[in-house]
């Protein structure tokens, strides 16, 4: 299989009732909030765009390295190779 990543990435906040840091980092990095996971409310899907400060992998790393979020990971897909 080949691993590939796209523009989406996932972020887990410490407290889903305080999204101040999340919204601040979204504005700072020119990323987009796609949606909140309805079954796991601490998880959010974000998207890096052409105007973002980097691609999905770079933004996932940046969000995690701020220390403001519990978890952040790029959207990895696996494609079979024959």
Phi, psi and omega in degrees: 000151175251131175273138179219149176234151180248206183273342180279148172213162187245138179231134175250122179271158177288323184220113182291351178269352177232097184254018182303311181296320180299310181294326178294316180290326176299314179294319182295325185259000183058037174264173181240142172275118180275304178190163173263139178290121184290337181265336177232085190295349177278349184260136179231145173258127178240163181226134171274138180244182179297334181265000179290167180281008179170179179278184183302320180293313180296319181292320177300315178297316181299312181301318179293316184292344176294336183080001182273351185231148182291325187203149174206135181213147176287157175281097182268134175241149177246133180239130180291147178237133180266000000 
